[in-house]
Amino acid sequence: MGKPDNTLQTPDREQFGSRIAFVLASMGGAIGLGNIWKFPYLVGQHGGAAFIVVYLLALLLVATPVLMTEFAIGRKTGTSYTTALKKLLPGKKWYLLGIIGVIALTLTLSFYGGIAGWTVAYLTKSITGSYSGMGADEIGAMFGSFSADPFQMVFWLGVMLLITTVIVLRGVKGGIEKVCNILLPIMFVFIIFLAIRAIMLPGADAGLAFYLIPDFSNLNAETVMAAIGQAFFSLGVGCGNLVIYGSYLDRKKTIGSSTIMVALGDTSAAILFGLIIFPSAFAFNIEAGMGPPLVFITLPAIFAQMPFGMVFASIFFIMLFFACLTSTICIMEAIVGFLVDELKIARKKATWIVAGVVFVIGSVMMMSFGPLADFLIFGKTIFDFFNDTVVSAILLPLGALLMVILVGWILKPKTILDEMNIGDGLKVNRYYTITIRYIAPIAIILMFLQLIGVITF
């Protein structure tokens, strides 16, 4: 293909030590709480295996091309998202799209870090056996007391942010790469181990049938839109956070090859989590599609009824903590990258600034489970308003829509395609152009209109 154009790249940019390190780090950024409680919730709500089939198609046709775009923008420019847009479109206002992304990521880390802190708390409870032998009502009451305690909400948020900060402070090779190289393989071993245990439970067959045998008779437009939304947000694309990982990537392999590996890893994690949850839920006659309470009430209740339940619970929450940690690292790194590249703040100082700002905002959000529970914004708690409305329904789909319009119609797809296809491996051509120009924008617009209530199915 000829010698690549390096004129946009930042000199002396730190890089991942290997392709597998990049893939594991990016996979860790994508795998998180959404795979664990949102994916099973949507599968349960929308008819089981039929939803998964549509989800996989949406992943291929919509989400994966957008992920390729983020990686390619990062590698082409060697910078974080905002600075990258300034390099690609000098003198234009498109860099504001990066600012939208930073705001979305800051708010996301604020509430995500709080919930991720709960995994550390419940890991402690599991190791100490504090809910061993309890019934579902008692475990529900325990969770209610826990989430209403302002000290615990702030404390565990602080613990999660401190762990994340220490890793991000060490940089790409010394922190992010080392942690992800260790945690991701261990996490997959734990997932497979728990899935095998769940499948072997008496009565698990019904859960497996529901989860793995498609019944398309109940498939409708609402299910299709839900599958598109889950596929899109499962990979963590939309606000440019994975541009930063792309900026640490060498040009020995094509972007397509790496992206497929990341997408397959993220999807495998979601599918395997379902193999833990559905057989377990059917075996113990518990509703699997109940959303967030699934992780901190339903599953602990299942573990409490199992032989050696606290051992399995401890393994589960270790696995969940790993999934959350690799995601918080990715989000914080993207925000820190903005401060370093755009505002020229030293990495160490930038990391502590991000940690401090997120801790303050997150503490206020987590208070909505306790002292600020009655403080409502448009009828929603502070936590729900920023999570469900500001980030999920507005900033993420808006950012994603503007990104595909930018690449598909302003820059033109060839600009990004040329970068994607540098190196050895999978070459991407017409499939990407059609998706980024037509399929992805239409899917995102429909999803956005549904999220804000303009259309219903």
Long-range contacts (C-beta under 8 A, 24 or more apart in sequence): 1-421, 1-422, 4-251, 4-422, 8-76, 8-77, 8-78, 8-87, 8-88, 9-76, 9-77, 9-78, 10-77, 10-78, 10-79, 10-247, 10-341, 13-78, 13-247, 13-248, 14-171, 14-172, 14-173, 14-248, 15-172, 15-248, 15-249, 15-250, 16-172, 16-173, 16-177, 16-245, 16-248, 16-249, 16-250, 17-173, 17-177, 19-250, 19-252, 19-253, 19-258, 20-181, 21-177, 21-180, 21-181, 22-245, 22-248, 22-249, 22-258, 23-258, 23-261, 23-262, 23-265, 24-180, 24-181, 24-184, 24-185, 25-176, 25-177, 25-180, 25-245, 25-326, 25-330, 26-71, 26-242, 26-245, 26-258, 26-262, 26-330, 27-180, 27-184, 27-261, 27-262, 27-265, 27-266, 27-269, 27-326, 28-180, 28-183, 28-184, 28-323, 28-326, 28-327, 28-329, 28-330, 29-236, 29-241, 29-242, 29-245, 29-326, 29-327, 29-329, 29-330, 29-331, 30-234, 30-235, 30-236, 30-242, 30-262, 30-265, 30-266, 30-327, 31-184, 31-187, 31-265, 31-266, 31-269, 31-270, 31-323, 31-326, 31-327, 32-112, 32-236, 32-323, 32-324, 32-326, 32-327, 33-112, 33-115, 33-116, 33-295, 33-320, 33-323, 33-324, 33-327, 34-230, 34-233, 34-234, 35-234, 35-266, 35-269, 35-270, 35-273, 35-323, 36-273, 36-295, 36-320, 36-323, 37-291, 37-292, 37-294, 37-295, 38-230, 38-291, 39-230, 39-234, 39-270, 39-273, 39-274, 40-273, 40-274, 40-277, 40-278, 40-288, 40-289, 40-294, 41-288, 41-289, 41-290, 41-291, 41-294, 42-226, 42-227, 42-230, 42-289, 43-211, 43-274, 43-278, 43-289, 44-278, 44-287, 44-288, 44-289, 44-290, 45-226, 45-289, 46-218, 46-222, 46-223, 46-226, 46-227, 47-215, 47-218, 47-219, 47-223, 48-210, 48-211, 48-213, 48-214, 48-215, 49-210, 49-211, 49-212, 49-213, 49-214, 49-215, 50-214, 50-215, 50-216, 50-218, 50-219, 50-223, 51-223, 51-226, 51-227, 52-211, 52-214, 52-271, 52-274, 53-214, 53-216, 54-219, 54-223, 54-224, 54-227, 54-228, 55-227, 55-230, 55-231, 56-231, 56-267, 57-227, 58-224, 58-227, 58-228, 58-230, 58-231, 58-232, 58-443, 59-231, 59-234, 59-235, 59-263, 59-267, 61-435, 61-439, 61-440, 61-443, 62-228, 62-231, 62-232, 62-435, 62-439, 62-440, 62-443, 62-444, 63-231, 63-232, 63-234, 63-235, 63-237, 63-263, 64-235, 64-259, 64-260, 64-263, 65-431, 65-432, 65-435, 65-436, 65-440, 66-232, 66-235, 66-237, 66-238, 66-400, 66-403, 66-404, 66-436, 66-440, 67-235, 67-237, 67-242, 67-259, 67-262, 67-263, 68-255, 68-256, 68-259, 68-416, 68-420, 68-428, 68-432, 69-403, 69-404, 69-407, 69-416, 69-436, 70-237, 70-240, 70-241, 70-242, 70-243, 70-246, 70-403, 71-242, 71-243, 71-245, 71-246, 71-249, 71-255, 71-258, 71-259, 71-420, 72-246, 72-255, 72-416, 72-419, 72-420, 73-240, 73-243, 73-246, 73-416, 74-242, 74-243, 74-244, 74-245, 74-246, 74-247, 74-248, 74-249, 75-246, 75-247, 75-249, 75-251, 75-255, 75-419, 76-416, 76-419, 77-247, 78-247, 79-247, 79-337, 79-341, 80-240, 80-243, 80-244, 80-247, 80-334, 80-337, 80-338, 80-340, 80-341, 80-342, 81-239, 81-240, 81-241, 81-243, 81-244, 81-334, 81-338, 82-338, 82-341, 82-342, 83-338, 83-341, 83-342, 84-243, 84-247, 85-406, 88-411, 88-415, 89-406, 89-410, 89-411, 94-406, 94-410, 97-240, 97-399, 97-402, 97-403, 97-406, 98-240, 98-338, 100-239, 100-395, 100-398, 100-399, 100-402, 101-239, 101-240, 101-241, 101-334, 101-399, 102-334, 102-335, 102-338, 103-395, 104-238, 104-239, 104-391, 104-395, 104-396, 104-399, 105-239, 105-241, 105-331, 105-334, 105-335, 106-335, 106-354, 106-357, 106-358, 106-361, 107-361, 107-386, 107-390, 107-391, 107-395, 108-239, 108-331, 108-391, 109-328, 109-331, 109-332, 109-335, 109-354, 109-358, 109-362, 110-358, 110-361, 110-362, 110-365, 110-386, 111-362, 111-365, 111-366, 111-383, 111-386, 111-387, 112-324, 112-327, 112-328, 112-331, 113-157, 113-160, 113-161, 113-164, 113-328, 113-358, 113-362, 114-153, 114-156, 114-157, 114-160, 114-362, 114-365, 114-366, 114-383, 115-292, 115-324, 116-160, 116-321, 116-324, 116-325, 116-327, 116-328, 117-153, 117-155, 117-156, 117-157, 117-158, 117-159, 117-160, 117-161, 118-146, 118-147, 118-156, 118-296, 119-317, 119-320, 119-321, 119-324, 120-156, 120-159, 120-160, 120-321, 121-146, 121-152, 121-156, 122-296, 122-300, 122-313, 122-317, 123-314, 123-317, 123-318, 123-320, 123-321, 126-300, 126-303, 126-310, 126-313, 126-314, 126-316, 126-317, 127-310, 127-314, 129-310, 131-300, 131-304, 132-304, 132-309, 132-310, 133-304, 134-301, 134-304, 135-301, 135-304, 136-286, 136-297, 136-298, 136-301, 139-297, 139-300, 139-301, 139-304, 140-293, 140-297, 140-301, 143-293, 143-296, 143-297, 147-369, 147-370, 148-369, 148-370, 148-373, 149-370, 150-366, 150-367, 150-370, 150-371, 153-363, 153-366, 153-367, 153-369, 153-370, 154-363, 154-366, 157-359, 157-362, 157-363, 157-366, 158-359, 160-324, 160-325, 160-328, 161-328, 161-355, 161-358, 161-359, 161-362, 162-355, 163-325, 164-325, 164-328, 164-329, 164-332, 164-355, 165-332, 165-351, 165-352, 165-354, 165-355, 167-325, 167-329, 168-329, 168-332, 168-333, 168-336, 168-351, 169-347, 169-348, 169-351, 171-347, 172-248, 175-329, 176-329, 176-333, 179-325, 179-326, 179-329, 180-326, 180-329, 183-322, 183-325, 183-326, 184-265, 184-322, 184-326, 186-322, 187-269, 187-319, 187-322, 187-323, 188-268, 188-269, 188-272, 190-315, 190-316, 190-318, 190-319, 190-322, 191-269, 191-272, 191-273, 191-276, 191-319, 192-272, 193-315, 194-276, 194-312, 194-315, 194-316, 194-319, 195-272, 195-275, 195-276, 197-312, 198-275, 198-276, 198-277, 198-279, 198-280, 198-283, 199-275, 199-279, 201-279, 201-280, 201-283, 201-284, 202-283, 203-282, 203-283, 203-284, 203-285, 204-279, 204-280, 204-282, 204-283, 206-282, 207-278, 207-279, 207-280, 207-281, 207-282, 207-283, 207-288, 208-275, 208-278, 208-279, 210-278, 210-282, 211-274, 211-275, 211-278, 211-279, 220-457, 221-457, 222-456, 222-457, 225-446, 225-447, 225-450, 225-457, 228-443, 228-446, 228-447, 229-447, 229-451, 232-400, 232-443, 232-444, 232-447, 233-392, 233-396, 234-266, 234-267, 234-270, 235-262, 235-263, 235-266, 236-327, 236-330, 237-400, 238-396, 238-397, 238-399, 238-400, 238-403, 239-395, 239-396, 239-399, 239-400, 240-334, 240-399, 240-403, 241-330, 241-331, 241-334, 242-330, 242-334, 243-334, 244-333, 244-334, 244-337, 245-330, 245-333, 247-337, 251-422, 251-423, 252-423, 252-424, 253-423, 253-424, 253-425, 254-420, 254-421, 254-422, 254-423, 254-424, 254-425, 254-426, 254-427, 254-428, 255-419, 255-420, 255-421, 255-428, 256-420, 256-421, 256-425, 256-426, 256-427, 256-428, 257-424, 257-425, 257-426, 258-425, 260-426, 269-323, 276-316, 295-320, 332-358, 392-451, 393-448, 393-451, 393-452, 394-452, 397-444, 397-447, 397-448, 397-451, 398-448, 400-440, 400-444, 401-441, 401-444, 401-445, 401-448, 404-436, 404-437, 404-440, 404-441, 404-444, 405-441, 407-436, 408-433, 408-436, 408-437, 408-438, 408-440, 408-441, 409-437, 413-437
